[in-house]
Amino acid sequence: MANYDKEVVKKAADENWLAIFANLAPELRHAIQRVGRHVPCPIKGGTDGFRLMPDADVTGAAFHNDPSIRFLSNGFEVLMWLRNWSFSETIDEVGQALGLPTAKPTQTKRLELVVAHDPKKAKFYDGILIAFGKERYQFKDENELSFYAILRYRNNLERTLWGVDIERALAESGATYGDSITLSNLGRVPVTIVVEKKDKDGVITEEEIKTHRNTWEVIRIGETRLKSTQASSSVVKHVQVSNGSPVAVTSAKQAVETADEVSAEPIAAHQKVVPINKALAAPGWLQEAQQRAANVLAAKAAGKAYASEKIEKVWNQCVAFPSATAEPMRLYLQSRGVLFNELAKGAAADMRFHPALDYYEEVDNKNTLLGSFPAIVCAIRNAEGEIVTLHRTYLNKDGKKLAVSYKDSAGQRHKVEKVKKMMSIPDDMDVNGSAVRLGDPSCGGVLGIAEGLETALSAYRATKIPTWSSVNAQLMETFEIPESVHTLLIWADKDKSVRGEIAANVLYQRAKAHGLNVHILMPSMPIPAKAKGVDWNDVLLSQGILGFPRVANLKSFIARSFATI
């Protein structure tokens, strides 16, 4: 039970949430400094999965791209999600941080540990949970259905543990992909199970059988941003479809990627809580963040943020492809090996070209215009076909990726790193489930999906199967498959961080659950030492179309797989 009056805490927290977050959740500093803008998830990392809402200082509200999290309506919900606290615990922590008086004297709780099994006989496995699910025992079709969990140890070795009771233990612990856990086999306990049997007349009856079953316990050590120096060595099935070379079809969900962006000043996830006192000046960075948040909220209230109008304006300024004006776009696609006939026949309807699109970069915490440059502009559409936002790939006039630099106030020169950007998403729209549409799958019912535009175009060119681009891993996980599609080909990225495999496997499981015929195709080529990963565009550029599954073999394989569903 909370030691603080919840109504008093709620009232005191209003308009103080940025300071509370800075005090109780230092890992939110990046989000605090960029209120209203997408930043990496403070738990899973990535690039743009999380943002504090423009009114975050008032309400503490936030938004997460993960459909299982979505909108966190206030600061209490944010802290409960981030820290895995109960509501009462959150009230106490916020009350203490604000320096409020307690409603009653704090009582020391007496904890009693109940051990149901002999701890000497228990077996403990510590590692990062990188995959779990229902499969036939040891992934063999002749075995009975069981439940597995794959742990990755510190030495990067992996272990697959089997047991029906693991499913219950994981669910009760709340553990999920990327969490550091201790998985304990507490030994065999007597259980009674019900089995169905047929008598001599073919009548099915139920019979209770007493047997023994391994009992498991899961303890979460904490959420982990998984770092991997190699591509995942997870369970994969191989399908012989291309010139004798197997194409990997991953069958288990992978671990969470390392955060792509790390604060320049590392902050400990937990630190001693110092009561917040309004008489005590906040750190300089926090004062600046609070002022920026107030400006963002004021601009929104004044009606200055017209994301929908900006999207429509940019889209209407673009020219269709192919067009004589779109020469930089043609040169870029040609350099990536993805200039092919289907683009001129309507497949590129959602790909346009802008001859001089403004490019903004954050310089000294200010959104600064660096110039106007050619750009490939793609419409990202939701399941209803509405344009949610636009994806931009900035180019030089010679068709190469944009290469410009700028100076900050200290005179230091920086290179522009992000030449691919997504426009702001209107408040009344949701980008999850959306994609850039390349081709129409409604006739054949077979659709490919890839992350990057170039990867999708590569698969489309090599197989002549319409392949859409989800733009990034997060949107691949949430991709809404058209109703006309019965077979989905997931052209996964092969990353050292295993992020591409994670996204592919999340979508794989979702598609399977909806009864679709679905396959993951992973490049077999190794990841170069200095590269973050490889994708199917790398395969196309290094091996040509011969590096892809032969179209006839691939379609034959799809037909055989579909016939077995």
N, C-alpha and C positions, 0 to 999 in steps of 0.2 A: 504494500500500500504506500502511496506517495506521502512524503513527509512535508510537502508544500501544498498549499491550497491551489488547485488547478486554475481556478478563475483568476486569482491574483497573478499567477505566473503567465497565463495567456495575455492578460492586459498589459503586463510589464514587457512582454516579449514583442508586442506590436511596435513596428517601426524601429526595432533593435536587432532584427534577424541577421544582418550582415556581421555585426559585432559578435553575436552569439555563435554564428558559424565559424568565425575566425578563432573563437575561443575553444569551442568544443569539437570542431572538425577542420583542422588546419589544412587538410588535403583539398578543401573547397576553395582555397585561396585563388586559384586560377579562375574558377567560375565567379567568385566574388569580384575579381578585377574586370571581368567581362560580362557583367550582368546583361541578360537578354540575348547573349550570343552563345553559340554551340562551342563546347570545350570537351576534352576527353572525359569519359566516365571516371569518377574518382575511385571506383572499385575495379572495373575491368580494363580501363585504359581506352585504347582506340584513338580516334581523332575528334569526333563531334557527336558523341552519343548522349550528352547531358547539357542542360543549361538551366540557370536560375532565371525565373521569369522576371520581366521588367519591374514588377512590384515586389520583388523578393525582400527588400529591406522592410517593407510593411507587413507582408504575409509569410515570407519564407518559402513561397511556392517554387516548385521546380518541375522540369519536364525531362523525361528519359525516353530515348528512342525504343527501348526494349518494350514490346507490347505487354509483357507481364508486369511492368512497372508503371509506364505511362505517366500520368499527371499526379504529382505529389502536391496536394492542395495547400499545405502549410509547412512551416518549419519543423513542427513536431513530427510530421510524416517523413520529412527528409531525414531527420536524425534517427528515427526508428528504422528506416530502411538502411541507412548508412552504417549505423552502429549495432543493428539487430537488438535494440532496446525495446522493452515493453513501453506502453504509454506512461505508466506510473514511473518507470525509471527515467524516461525522457523528461517528465515534469520535474523530477528531483534534480536532474543534471542541469536543466535550464534555470531552475530556481536558484541552485547553488552558484551558477555562473553569473547570474544577475545580482547576487548578494542579498537575496530576499530572506526575510525571517521565516523559519520553519513553522508549520502549523501545529506541530507537536514535537516533543523530544524524540530524537533519533534513537531507535531501538536496535540493538545488535541482534541479528538473526542467527539462530543456531542451525547449522547445516548438518544434516545427517546423511551419510553415504550408505546406501543400501546395496550390498553386493549379492546378486542372485546366483552367481556362479563362482566356482573356485578360481581366483585370479591367477593362481600358479599354473593352471591348465590353459588359460586364455592365450590366444595368439594375436599379436598386435602388428598392424601394418600401417606405417606412416608414409604419406606421400600426397601428391597433388591429384585430385580426381579429374581425369581427363576424358572419361567416357563411362556411360552406364546405360543399361536398357535390357529389354527382354530379347533373348535369342535362344536358339537351341544349344544345349550344353556343348561347350568347346567349339561352337560354331559349325557343328556337323549336323546335316539334315536328318540323319537317322536317329539322333538323340532327342530326348524330351525337352520341352520348353523350360528354360530356367531364367535366371537373372544374373547379370555380370556387372562388375565394376572394374575399371582399369585405373591403376595408380601409377604415377610416375615418381620414381625415387630421385633423390638429390643427384645421383650419378647418371641421371637420364635413362636408366633402365626402367622397363615397365613390367608390371605384373597384373595379370587378369585373375580376379577372384570370382568364384561362382557360389551362388546360394540364393534360394528363393527368398529367404528372410532378409537379404541385403536390401531389397526393394523397400520393405517396411522401415528398416533402420535408417536408410537415406531420407525417406519421406519425413520421419519423425525429427531428424536432425536439421532438416532444411538445407542440407548441403547440396551444392550444385557444381556445375563444371568450373574448374579452375580453383576450387577451394582446397586448402590444405586440411587434411583430415587424418584422424586415427581410426582405422577400421579394425575392429576387434572381433575375433571369432571366440565366443564365450563357451563353445563346446556344444555337445549334442544334448538335446532335451527331449523328453517324450512328448509326442503330439498325436492327435487323432485326426486323420484325414478321411474325406469321403471320396470314394472312387465309383465310377459307373461300370457296371458289368452287364453282359447280355446272358440271359439264360438260354436253355436249349431251344426255346420257342422264339428267340430273338427279342424278347422283352427286356428293356433296359431297367435295371434296378440299381439302387444306391447301397453301398456297403461301407461301414466304418472300419477303418484299419488303424490299429495302433502301431506307430513306428517312431523313429527318432529323426530329428532335424537339427542342423547346425543353427545356432542362434547368434545373431550379429548385433554389434553396437557401433554407432558412428558418432564421433565427437569432432566438431568443427574447430580447427585451430585458428582459422581466420581466412578471409578472402585473399586470394593470391593473384598477383599479376605475373603470369607465367613467363619465364624467360627460357628460350630454347636456342641452342646454337646450331641445331640441325632440324631438318624437316621431321615431322612426326613419324614414328615407326609403328603407328597404330595398326589395328587389324584391318587388312584389306583383302578384297576378293579381286582376282585378276581375270579379265575377259580377253580371249585371244581374238582380236578383231582387226589388227593392223600389221600387215607384213610380217607376221610372226612375232611382233612385239606386243606384250600385254599392256592393256590400258587399265590403270588401277581404278577400281570402283570402291571407294572407302565406305565402310559399313558401320563406323562408330564415331560418335561426336567427339571433337578434340578439345584441347585446352584453350584458355583465354589468352589473348595476345598481350605482349608487353605494351605499356602505354607508349604511344608514338611521341607524345610531348611530355617533357618533364620540367618542372619549375626550375628556374635558374638557381633558386635558393631552396634546396631540399628541406622539407618540413617533416618532423616526426608525426606519425599518425596519431599518437597519443602524447599529450604533454600535461604538465601540472596545470590545473584549472585556476586561473586568477580571476576573482570576482570582477565583474564589469561595473564600473562606477562612472556615471556620466561626468563627474568632476575630474576624472582621470582621462587625460587626452588619449585618444586612440592612436595607434601607429600611423605614420604618414601614409603608407600604402592603403590602409583601411579608410582613412579620411578621404583620400582621392577616389577610392572605389565607391564610397557612399555618395559622394558628389556626382560621380558619373551615373550611378543608379538613379539618383534624383532627376538628372537631366534626361535620361532615357525614358523615365516614367512621364516626365513633363512633355516630352516630344510626342509620346504615344497619346497622351491625353489631348494634346493640341491637334491631333490628327495629321502629324507630319510623316507618319510611317505608312506609306501606301505600297505595301509589298506587291499586291495584286496588280496595281497599275504599272509598277515598274516592270514586272514580268511581262505584261501585255505589251508595253511600249518597246522593250528590247526585242521581243519575238517578232513584232511587226516591222522593226527596223532591219531584220535579217532578210537575206535573199535565199531562195531555194537552191538546192544542189541537185544536179550540176548547173553551174552558171559561170559565165565568163568572168564575172566579178570575184568568184570564189576560188581563184587560182591558188592562193596560199593553202586553202583547205584541200584542194586536189593534190598539191605537192606533198602535203603531210600524209594523207591517206596512202598515196603512192609509196612514200618512204616506209610506211608500216606494212606494206604488202597487202592492203585491204581495199584497193580500188578495183571493183569488179562490176559486171554488168547489172546485177540485181539492184545496185544503188541507183542506177539511172532509170529503173523500171518501177520506182515507187517505194522501194525498201527504205530509202533515206528521207521519207517525208517528214520525219521528226528530227532530222539533222539539217540545220541551216548554217549560214555563214554571215558573220557580222564584220564589215570591213574595218571598223574603228570603234571598238567597245572599250569603255572606260575601265581602267584597272586601278583598284584601291588596295593599299597596303597599310597595315597599322604601324605607324612610325611615331615613336615617343608617346604611345598610348592614344594616338589620334589617327582616325581613318583618313589617309592622305592619298590624293589622286596622283599616280605616277605617270599617267599618260593614257593614250587610246591606241589599241592594238587590234590586229585581225584576230578573230576567234571563231572556233566551231561552237555552235550553240545547239544544244539538244533539249527537246521537251521531255520532261519526266512526268509521265501520266499515271494516274491512279487506276484502279480496276474499272472505274466508270468511264475512263477515257479522258477525264479532265486534266488539263495541265496544272500540276501542283506547283512546280518551280522549273527553273532552267539550269542546266549544267553547262559550264563554259570551259573550253580548252583554249588558252591564249597562245598565239603564234607570232613569230616574226614574219615579215613579208615574204621571206624565202621558203616558208612552209615548215620551218623548224620550230620546236617549242620555244616559247618566249624566254629570252635571256637578257634581263636588264638588272641594274643595280641602283641603289639609292644610298644617301647619307643620312645618318641620324643627327640629332642635335650636338652630339659629341664629335662629329666629323668622321665617325667610323662608317665604312662602306659595307653594305650588305647585299647579297644576291637575293633576288626574288625566288622563293622556294616553291610556292604553290602556283603552278600555271593552270591547274584544274580547280575550279571553284563552283560551288552550288549557290544560287541566289537565295536570299532569305525566303523562308516559307511563311505564307500568310497565316494569321492567327486562326482562321477558320478552316485551314487545310491540314492534312496529315500526310507526310511524305512516305511513311511506312507502307510497304506493299507495292510501291510504285516502281516504274522502270522506264527506260528509253526503249521504244518499240522499233525493232528492225525486222520487217517482214510480218506476214499474217499467217498464223498457225491454224486458222479456223478450218481450212480445207483438209489438211492431213492429220490434224490432231496431235502433231508432234512439235514440241517447242524446246529450243535451247535457251539456257540462261547463263550469263557470265557476269563477273563484276564489271570490269572496265569496258569502255566502248570499243577499244581496239581488239580486246580479247573476244568480245561478242562478234565483231565483224570478221575476225579470223576464222572462228568456228562456222559462221554463216558462209563464208567464201569456200571453205574446204568441204563442207557437207551439203551445201545448198538447202539446209534446214533453217528456217527462221530462228534467229537467236537474239534475244533481248539483253540489254545491259542494265544491271541493277545499280551501277555506278560505284557502289562500295559494299563491303561485307555486311554491314548492318542491314541495308536494304535487301540484300540477298536473303538474309534470315527471315525477313518479314514479307517477302515477295508473295503477292496474291496471284495464284495461277488462274488463267482464264478458264471458264467452264468448258470451252470447246476442246481443251487439251486433255488427252488421255495418257500421253507419254512425255516425260520431262527429262531432258538431258542437262545435267549441271556440269558446266565446264569450269572446274574449280581451279583457283590459283594455288600454286605450291609455294608456300611461304616458310621461311625459317621460323617465324613466329607462330606457325600453324593457324593463323587467323583465317586464311582462305578455306582450310579444311573444316574449321569450326562452322563457318557460315554455310558451307556446302552440306554438312551433316545435319545442321538444324533444319534447313530446307528439305533435305532428304526425308527426315523423320516426319515433318509436317505433311509432305506430299504422300508418303506411304500411308499415313493415318487417314488420308482422304481417298485411299484406294487407287492412287495413280501408279502407273508403271514408271519408275524413276531410276535413273542411273547417274552416278558421279564419275566423271572422267578427269583423271589427274595426269598432268604431263609426266612422262617417264624420265625426261632428261634431268641430270643433276643440277643443283643450284650452284652457280659459280661462287667461289670463296668470298668475293667482295659484294655480291648481290644479296638483296633482301629476299629474293625468291624468283621464280619463273612462272610464266603463264603461257597460254596457247598462242599468243602473238609472238613470244620468243621462239616457240616451236616452229611457227610459220616462217619467221625470218631466218632461222638457222637450218631448218630441214625441209622447208617448203610443205606443200600439201601432202607429200609422202609421209610426213611425220604425224599425220592425223589418221584415225581409223578410216579404212576404205569405206566409202559411202555404201556400197552394196553389202559389205559384211556388217556394217553398223545397222543398217535397216533390217537385215536378216536377223541379227541378234535381238533387235527391238521386237520384231514380230514374234520370235520364239519366246521371249520373256513375257510378252503381253498375253500370249496364248496360255501361259501357265498360271495367270492370276485367277 
